[in-house]
Amino acid sequence: MSPDPTGDLEKLRAIALALPRAAEKISHGMPVFLIEGGKLFAQYWHDHHGDGRSAVMVKTSGPEWQALLIEADPDLHYRPAYIGHSGWIAIRTDHSRSDWDQLAAQVVASWRLAAPAKLREMVPE
């Protein structure tokens, strides 16, 4: 678990809210990031139901990509409860190999999956 969940959340907030029409709200006691009036693209969980982990949840292109990430590094990635069946992936922020540059790229990719086409044009791949 991250010793400073506030620092992790601030990093995520800076990444997510820099994207066009991104907004933040609290859902089920956790900060979530969404496209205004639309779909979620990132969530922050800290010690969710006492699991002892800090992580960012993001959308993936589907179960195949989710499985590939988990298989490639199961210590860093896991299938989150409740939303994992929909292809979301959890990326730990409290792991020694946590990489905020890579995490930022995943947040942007998740935003692109949630954003309407007109908005996607505003952020290069």
Legacy VTK file of the C-alpha trace (Angstrom):
# vtk DataFile Version 3.0
C-alpha trace
ASCII
DATASET POLYDATA
POINTS 125 float
0.000 0.000 0.000
1.287 3.450 -0.862
2.641 5.293 2.164
1.333 8.540 0.634
-1.982 7.968 -1.153
-2.464 11.742 -1.374
0.703 12.047 -3.484
-0.420 9.249 -5.789
-3.848 10.790 -6.171
-2.341 14.203 -6.950
-0.171 12.640 -9.682
-3.194 10.882 -11.175
-5.286 14.041 -10.892
-2.649 16.052 -12.810
-2.557 13.465 -15.599
-6.306 12.923 -15.866
-7.503 16.502 -15.547
-5.048 17.670 -18.226
-7.169 15.778 -20.766
-9.962 17.588 -22.631
-13.304 17.767 -20.796
-12.036 15.589 -17.962
-13.690 15.918 -14.581
-13.358 14.303 -11.169
-15.989 13.105 -8.759
-16.328 10.698 -5.856
-18.080 7.422 -6.553
-18.474 4.721 -3.920
-16.023 6.647 -1.743
-13.252 6.647 -4.353
-12.065 9.379 -6.751
-13.029 8.685 -10.352
-12.206 10.583 -13.525
-14.643 10.896 -16.369
-15.326 12.844 -19.494
-17.817 15.560 -18.496
-21.302 14.141 -18.721
-19.933 10.874 -20.017
-17.915 7.800 -19.347
-15.358 6.931 -16.691
-11.759 6.509 -17.796
-9.785 6.206 -14.531
-10.278 5.455 -10.855
-7.994 5.553 -7.825
-8.279 2.881 -5.174
-6.346 2.917 -1.919
-6.731 -0.087 0.394
-10.014 -0.914 -1.339
-11.954 -3.210 1.000
-8.737 -3.675 2.999
-6.763 -5.245 0.136
-3.557 -3.418 1.169
-2.916 -2.035 -2.339
-2.901 1.376 -3.971
-3.732 1.360 -7.672
-5.124 3.211 -10.640
-7.860 1.481 -12.643
-8.063 2.163 -16.377
-10.030 0.830 -19.323
-8.280 -1.483 -21.753
-9.202 -2.369 -25.299
-10.644 -5.632 -23.989
-10.055 -8.869 -22.126
-7.147 -9.901 -24.361
-5.120 -6.772 -23.570
-6.073 -7.041 -19.897
-4.855 -10.656 -19.794
-1.630 -9.728 -21.599
-0.813 -7.006 -19.054
-1.525 -9.292 -16.103
0.518 -12.117 -17.610
3.431 -9.781 -18.402
3.655 -8.454 -14.832
1.195 -9.926 -12.311
2.878 -8.095 -9.427
2.127 -4.722 -11.039
-1.194 -5.428 -12.809
-4.297 -7.204 -11.597
-7.936 -7.637 -12.519
-9.918 -5.308 -10.261
-13.092 -6.378 -8.504
-16.411 -5.205 -9.945
-14.980 -3.687 -13.157
-12.377 -6.247 -14.235
-14.961 -8.299 -16.124
-15.430 -5.267 -18.406
-11.757 -5.219 -19.392
-10.496 -2.700 -16.819
-7.005 -3.210 -15.392
-5.533 -2.172 -12.064
-2.012 -0.753 -12.131
-0.373 -0.614 -8.730
1.114 2.697 -7.635
2.703 1.213 -4.510
4.993 -1.286 -6.235
8.752 -0.795 -6.521
8.422 -0.961 -10.337
5.519 1.489 -10.587
6.240 3.781 -13.521
4.227 7.000 -13.674
5.202 7.663 -17.299
3.792 4.286 -18.307
0.779 4.822 -16.079
0.145 8.217 -17.703
0.175 6.552 -21.131
-2.398 4.024 -19.894
-4.613 6.809 -18.509
-4.498 8.611 -21.875
-5.270 5.355 -23.713
-8.219 4.783 -21.385
-9.456 8.339 -21.965
-9.261 7.715 -25.731
-11.411 4.584 -25.317
-14.067 6.573 -23.438
-13.965 9.803 -25.465
-16.174 10.565 -28.429
-14.368 10.809 -31.784
-14.397 14.615 -31.874
-12.567 14.786 -28.528
-10.075 12.049 -29.464
-8.885 14.274 -32.312
-7.660 16.764 -29.693
-5.133 14.337 -28.171
-2.524 12.712 -30.407
-1.858 9.009 -30.034
LINES 1 126
125 0 1 2 3 4 5 6 7 8 9 10 11 12 13 14 15 16 17 18 19 20 21 22 23 24 25 26 27 28 29 30 31 32 33 34 35 36 37 38 39 40 41 42 43 44 45 46 47 48 49 50 51 52 53 54 55 56 57 58 59 60 61 62 63 64 65 66 67 68 69 70 71 72 73 74 75 76 77 78 79 80 81 82 83 84 85 86 87 88 89 90 91 92 93 94 95 96 97 98 99 100 101 102 103 104 105 106 107 108 109 110 111 112 113 114 115 116 117 118 119 120 121 122 123 124
